[in-house]
Amino acid sequence: MKKMFASYPQLILIDATYRLNDLRMPLFVMLVVDGNGASEIVALWFVVQEDRRTLQKMIRIFKEHNQNSGQIAVVMADKDMTERDVITVELPNAQILICLFHALRNFSREVTMEKMGISSDERLAVLEVLTAMAYARDEATYEVHYKTLMDMNLKTVLDYFDKNWRDSKNEWVDCFKDGYSNYLTRTNNRLESMNHQLKTVITKSSTMVVFWRDLMICLKSVNTERNHKATQVQSRVPVVFGQETSTDQKQYKTHLTPFAFEYVSKELQKVTGNASARLFEGVSVDSCTCRFWTSMSLPCHHIIAYRQHVGDDVFAPDLCAQRWKRDFYMASHPVFSVQQFNNSDDGNNNHVDQPSMAVHVAIPAAPTRTLSQNEKYRTAFHLLQSIASGVSEMGMREYRHTMGMLKSVETCIKNGDEFIVAEVVKQTGHFLSLHLR
């Protein structure tokens, strides 16, 4: 968790989930987005109360254990005033953004016929305008919708909006939110998805012992899925495009993670399709005022078109934020570091921590033709004979470890489960790590 936060501290998402244990203690979950667009849990908190003092202590503990907390640029949360006030004080460099879903839900809860003294038709009309304001693509559109709200002459609604939402428009209106490095994240859907996974595994209102057990099972499952996706990034060689594909696309695909390249590829296609024929003020070879550039820190089609116009290279690796670079992703992801063997010792019952190692995932070559069942059996039999011969010559400690790995492989094959065997290489030998899917 600490390593992933240290690598990707710019954007964090915070929310709480409830009714998971019999003590009714909320579970706060903090996520970051890694270089391949995956959600990564970096902190979990149990709290008895959600008051200012508790939330403040929670954030301070996190800061004490994470030196990169000063690099947090954006915090995605709901509109809870206590939570927002604490974040503002404890993370002064961060811009708070309100989840779009939470904003619309608050509108629906607060703008009611009873609270506002309006009719059903008026309520629907107001909610329609507020929703349009939230999705406004530019400031001019936002102001048009605000004027529409004013023209309705509903004083209670306008007073409510001006008091609670007008001054914080940078936190909930799309066009203003994308002015920060939110990586086009407008909602807490990532957290909602994670909370759903937790509630699927954890027994509702369970005892703390059962709750903790189920939580560890869920986290292990999430990490296994995450590691599998990460190994695919390493093992899958970037596909060679067709003849119509430019060298620039090939270079970006090799340089970026698949998640980041998908965005850049769309920007390149916009230029190819002459969508950027008109260059406008505010664009240069290394900057732009558009939402994509400010939000994603990746070359937009305006920059690409301008670079073509002035004869500069379209492939500009320096314009890609470090978080999106394939090499950085490989270096920062936990699956490409050594796994700790809890039972490792030096022969004298002393625990030994394994050093960091690079991980290379071996992907078997596809057969040139379809083999018959007998051919598959003979090939596997000879391979396993060779393995048995090698295992029989091992020392007992290495033998027990290897047999445990082989039994896990056997279980996966019998159950029809997928698995990945990663070869971890260091100067003194080889270790095998099994990742189940």
C-alpha positions, -999 to 999 in steps of 0.1 A, spaced: 0 0 0 27 25 10 47 18 -22 17 23 -45 8 56 -27 44 68 -30 43 61 -67 9 76 -74 0 102 -48 -15 129 -70 -51 117 -68 -68 100 -39 -105 89 -35 -120 86 0 -153 72 11 -168 51 39 -188 19 38 -212 8 65 -230 -22 82 -201 -46 77 -196 -55 114 -217 -59 144 -201 -29 162 -214 -6 133 -179 8 129 -176 25 94 -147 13 72 -130 42 54 -113 32 21 -87 53 4 -78 45 -33 -53 58 -58 -52 52 -96 -21 35 -108 -3 39 -141 -25 14 -160 -58 29 -147 -64 3 -120 -77 11 -85 -53 5 -57 -62 5 -20 -36 25 0 -53 29 34 -82 14 54 -95 28 87 -120 17 113 -136 45 132 -161 47 161 -172 82 152 -171 103 121 -165 136 139 -139 162 132 -114 150 158 -115 114 146 -112 123 109 -84 147 116 -65 120 136 -71 96 108 -55 119 82 -26 128 104 -17 91 110 -17 86 73 6 116 68 30 103 94 34 70 76 35 84 41 60 110 33 46 118 -1 13 130 13 24 166 4 21 156 -33 -16 149 -31 -31 173 -56 -67 162 -58 -90 145 -33 -123 131 -46 -149 128 -18 -186 136 -11 -200 169 2 -197 160 39 -188 194 54 -167 179 83 -147 157 60 -141 185 36 -130 209 63 -106 184 77 -91 177 43 -87 214 36 -67 219 69 -46 187 68 -40 186 31 -37 223 22 -21 217 -12 -49 194 -24 -80 205 -43 -112 188 -31 -136 176 -58 -171 164 -51 -182 131 -67 -207 139 -95 -230 111 -82 -230 125 -47 -237 160 -60 -267 149 -80 -279 127 -51 -277 157 -27 -297 178 -52 -324 151 -52 -325 148 -14 -325 185 -6 -347 200 -35 -380 185 -24 -415 199 -25 -416 199 13 -383 216 20 -385 241 -8 -423 247 -9 -425 240 -47 -447 219 -69 -438 186 -84 -433 201 -119 -411 229 -105 -390 203 -86 -384 183 -118 -375 215 -137 -351 226 -111 -334 192 -109 -330 192 -147 -313 225 -146 -290 215 -117 -280 183 -136 -272 203 -167 -251 227 -146 -231 197 -132 -224 184 -167 -216 218 -182 -187 216 -207 -176 252 -203 -181 282 -181 -204 299 -205 -228 270 -206 -227 269 -168 -237 305 -166 -265 300 -191 -280 273 -168 -275 294 -137 -295 322 -154 -322 298 -162 -324 288 -125 -326 325 -116 -354 331 -141 -375 305 -124 -381 330 -95 -380 302 -69 -364 321 -39 -360 291 -16 -343 271 -43 -320 300 -53 -311 307 -17 -302 270 -11 -281 269 -43 -262 302 -36 -255 292 0 -244 256 -6 -232 253 -42 -225 286 -60 -191 293 -44 -179 257 -47 -186 253 -84 -149 244 -90 -155 213 -69 -186 198 -87 -191 213 -122 -174 192 -149 -157 220 -168 -141 234 -136 -131 200 -122 -111 191 -153 -88 220 -146 -71 199 -120 -51 166 -124 -81 144 -118 -73 120 -147 -108 124 -160 -122 110 -127 -155 127 -121 -171 102 -96 -163 78 -68 -174 49 -90 -141 32 -83 -147 33 -46 -183 22 -51 -171 -8 -70 -145 -16 -43 -171 -13 -16 -194 -36 -35 -166 -62 -37 -161 -59 1 -198 -63 8 -200 -93 -15 -173 -112 5 -178 -98 40 -208 -111 59 -231 -83 68 -230 -72 105 -205 -100 113 -184 -101 144 -150 -84 143 -132 -117 140 -152 -128 111 -151 -94 96 -114 -92 97 -110 -127 82 -134 -119 53 -116 -85 48 -82 -102 44 -97 -128 20 -112 -99 -1 -80 -80 -2 -60 -110 -12 -84 -117 -41 -82 -80 -52 -44 -81 -51 -43 -114 -70 -65 -99 -98 -44 -68 -98 -11 -87 -101 -25 -108 -129 -34 -77 -149 1 -62 -142 19 -93 -155 -1 -90 -187 13 -55 -193 48 -69 -190 43 -102 -209 22 -89 -238 45 -74 -264 29 -43 -280 10 -53 -311 26 -42 -344 0 -20 -362 -9 -22 -399 8 -3 -426 -15 28 -421 -3 31 -385 23 59 -380 56 55 -363 44 80 -337 16 56 -326 41 27 -324 64 48 -302 37 59 -279 24 24 -276 58 11 -265 64 41 -242 30 42 -224 9 17 -204 -20 3 -223 -44 25 -204 -26 57 -212 -19 47 -248 -56 42 -254 -62 79 -247 -33 91 -267 -43 69 -296 -77 86 -297 -60 120 -297 -38 110 -326 -69 98 -345 -85 131 -341 -56 148 -357 -56 122 -385 -93 129 -391 -86 167 -394 -105 174 -361 -77 198 -351 -73 217 -384 -80 250 -366 -53 259 -342 -63 284 -315 -48 307 -290 -33 290 -259 -17 260 -277 21 255 -280 44 226 -286 43 217 -249 11 231 -234 -26 236 -239 -56 249 -221 -79 221 -231 -95 198 -205 -77 167 -217 -42 181 -213 -49 197 -179 -66 166 -165 -46 138 -180 -11 152 -184 -8 135 -218 -4 151 -253 -38 163 -266 -47 165 -303 -42 203 -301 -6 199 -291 0 171 -316 -15 192 -344 5 222 -335 37 202 -333 30 189 -368 23 224 -380 57 237 -368 76 206 -379 83 192 -345 83 156 -335 48 142 -327 63 117 -303 70 137 -272 78 115 -242 86 144 -220 49 156 -223 37 123 -208 35 123 -170 58 98 -154 28 79 -139 17 68 -174 51 55 -186 55 18 -190 89 16 -174 78 35 -143 48 13 -140 69 -18 -141 93 -4 -115 66 7 -91 42 -23 -91 45 -47 -62 41 -78 -84 75 -70 -99 92 -70 -65 102 -101 -45 75 -117 -25 83 -123 12 84 -160 21 70 -160 57 87 -193 65 121 -184 50 151 -191 73 188 -195 71 189 -230 84 192 -219 121 155 -210 125 164 -173 119 140 -154 97 155 -141 65 141 -114 43 145 -120 6 162 -91 -13 144 -72 -41 145 -90 -75 133 -84 -110 104 -107 -121 102 -122 -156 70 -139 -166 75 -168 -190 47 -173 -215 49 -207 -233 49 -206 -271 18 -216 -288 20 -250 -305 23 -250 -343 -6 -275 -347 -33 -290 -325 -20 -321 -307 -40 -352 -300 -47 -363 -264 -21 -391 -266 5 -366 -279 -3 -342 -251 0 -370 -226 34 -381 -238 48 -346 -239 36 -338 -204 48 -372 -191 84 -366 -203 83 -331 -189 71 -342 -155 97 -370 -155 124 -344 -159 109 -323 -131 107 -353 -108 144 -360 -114 154 -324 -106 132 -323 -75 146 -355 -61 181 -339 -60 170 -309 -40 177 -303 -3 148 -307 20 140 -270 25 139 -264 -13 122 -297 -19 93 -288 5 89 -254 -11 89 -268 -46 65 -296 -38 41 -271 -24 42 -251 -56 37 -283 -77 7 -293 -56 -8 -258 -61 -4 -263 -99 -20 -297 -97 -50 -283 -78 -54 -255 -104 -53 -280 -133 -79 -303 -116 -102 -274 -108 -98 -258 -142 -83 -226 -127 -60 -203 -145 -26 -195 -131 7 -177 -139 41 -190 -129 66 -161 -126 103 -167 -126 121 -144 -101 157 -141 -110 187 -130 -88 224 -137 -89 224 -166 -66 196 -186 -81 159 -187 -92 127 -186 -73 92 -194 -87 61 -175 -76 27 -188 -84 -1 -163 -91 -36 -178 -92 -64 -160 -111 
